[in-house]
Amino acid sequence: MLLEVKDIYKSYHLVQNEILILQGVDLSVKAGEFISIMGTSGSGKSTFLHILGGLDTPDRGTYNFNNRDMLNLSDTERSRIRAHQIGFVFQTFDLLPELTVVENINLPFLYNNANPEKRALQVSSAIEKVGLAHRKTHRPVELSGGEMQRVAIARALAIQPKLILADEPTGNLDSKSSLHILDLFRELHLSGTTIIMVTHDEKVAAISERTLHMTDGCLQ
């Protein structure tokens, strides 16, 4: 099992009110699986994804990723795991506008001490996989929305992660660009990449092997 989550709870405190976001969430994922998590806005799915990626911690519960107890690691150790084993794809792309495509894809290596020659090969391979070799010196302002998302996917792929976490990866794209991105996720899955994708769109979720539903902080 690549990751296993049990009895995860998460709440936020606003003034005197406690807002319960996750309520006893369980999930097991095998290496190579492609899972979609569907739910309306505010259902807790993005918070859950952040916990899986080590960007947030729950109030209680257990989380084991690749035989590591993620909740008993230091911030530095979790950062190291993110840098080497977990790739993120966000709805808003999160590209730095002043950097070129290749420079944006290189960003995860700021926290990854990979050999420079190996890093260059991994970045080149990632650019080729998303079909943007001809755009590698362009900056985000010169790219379409679909191309920017492909850069974000290449950035996630460059570290050759064990897991890709995608939060509404087609949410800001037109229908044609969305189809290109979904085709790319299909190819990644067929190559053996483990993917957990959050979406509110049934058509997007349909490309995964397994679809789960988050409702009021509970995973169905």
N, C-alpha and C positions, 0 to 999 in steps of 0.2 A: 504494500500500500504506500503510495507516494505521500499522501497526507490524510490525517484523521483528526477531526474536530468533534469534541463531545461537550454538550451542555454549556454552550457559550451564551453568556449574558452580557449585555452592554447597555448602559444608561448614561444620560447626560443631565447635568443639573443646571437649570436656568432660574436664577433668583431663588425662590423657595419651592420650585416645582422640579420633580424628577421625571424625566421623559425616558421611558423604557424603549430602547431601540431593538435589541435582540433578546429573545426569550427562549433559552434552552435549545440552541441550534446544534444539530448533529450533521456531520457530513464525512463520508469516506470517498477518496478518489484514488483510483489505480493509475499507474504510469501509462500515458498514452491515451487516456480518456479525454473526451470533449464534452463538457457539461455547460449548459446554459442555466442561469438563474433569472427567472422572470419575476416581475413585481411592479406595482405602481410606485410613483415617486413618494418617498418617505417610508417605504416598507422595510427598510433596513439593509437592502441588498448591497449598496455601495459601502456602508460601514463594515459589513461582513467581508467584502472583498479587501478592504484596507487591513483588516485583522489577518486575513490569509497572507497578505503581502508583508506583514510585519511593520506596517505603517501606523498601526493602532493596536492597543491591547484591550482585551475584554475585562469586565469586572470579575468574572470567574469562569471556570471551565478549563478544558485542556486542548492543546493544539500541538500535534506532532507532525513535522514536515521532514521528509527524507531522513527519518530516524533521529531527528533532533527535537527536543522539547522547546518550542519557540517561546513559550511564556516564561521560561526560567533562564533565558539568555540575556546578556547585557545589551544595551542599545548598540554598542560597537559590534557585537557578534551578530545581531540581527541585520545590521547594515552590511556586514560582510556576506551574509547569506543572500541578501537582495542583490548585491553587486555581482554575485557569481551564479546564482541559481534561479532568480525570479525576474521575469520581464514584465513590464507594465505597458498597457495601451489605454490611453484615456480618451474620452469623448472630445476634449478640447485640444488634443494633439500635444500640448505642452512643449512646443519647440521654441528654442531661443531665436528670436528674429534676426539677431546680428550674426548668427552662425550659418555656414553653408550646410547642405544636406549631409555631407560626410562628417562635418564637425559635430553636428547634432547627434549623429549615430555614434560618434566616439564618446559622447558624454558619460555613459555608464562606466567607462574605463578609468574615469577619474578616481573611482572607488574600487578599481579592480587592477591588481598588479600583474596583469598578463604581459607576457613577453611582447615587445613592440612589433616584431615580425608576425607573430601569431595574431596579435590584435588587428594588424593591417589586413591579414587574410580573412579574419572573421568579419570585419566591417565590409570588405569587398564582397564577400559571399552574401551577406545580408542585403546589400544594395542590389545585387544581381537577382536575388530571390523575389524582391518586390518590384523588379523591373524599372529601376530608376538610375541605372548606371549613366545614362545620358544627362541626368539632372544633378549629379553629385556636387557640382560647384555652385548650384543655385541656392538662393536664400528663400525662406518660407514665403515671403511676400510675392515671389515669382512662381509659386506653385498653386495648383488648384486644391480644393479641400480634400479630394480623394488622394492626391499626391502627398499632401501633408500627412494624412493618416498612414499612408504607406511608409513614409519616413519614420513615423512613430513605431510602426510594426518592425521595421528594420532595426531601429534602436533597441527594441525589446529582444530581437533575435540575435543581435551581434554577440552577446555574451554566451550564446548557446545555452539558454536556461533549461532547467528541468520543468518549469512551469511558466505559462503565460497567463496573466490576469488582464482581462479586457473589460473595461467599464463603458458600456454603450458605445462601442467602436464605430457604429454607423449613425450615431445620433445627430451629427451635424452635417451629414452628407446627403446629396441628391440621390435619386434612385439608381442612376447609372453607376455612380461612384460606389454606392453601397454594394452593388452586385460584384464589383471588382474586389472590394475588401472581403466579402463573404467567400468568394472563390479562393482568395489567398488563405483565409483561415481553413478552408477545406483541404487545401494542399498541405498546409502545416500539420493538420491532424493526420492526414494520410502518411506523412513522413515520420509520424510517431511523437509529435509534440503534444504535451499535456496542456489543455486549455480550459480555463474557467471563464465564462463570459456572462456579464450582466447585461440584460436587455429588457425593454418593455414591449418589444415587437415580436409577435409570434412567428413571422416569416424569417426573422433573423435567428430566433431560437431553433427553428426547424432544421438548421444545418448541423446541429449538435447531435451526439448519440443519446444524451439524456437531458431532459428538461425538468428542473425543479421550480417550485413557486414559493416566493417569499411573501407572506401576508402578515402584517402587524408584528413583524419581528420573528415569525415562526417559519421554518422551512418545511414545505410539504413535499 
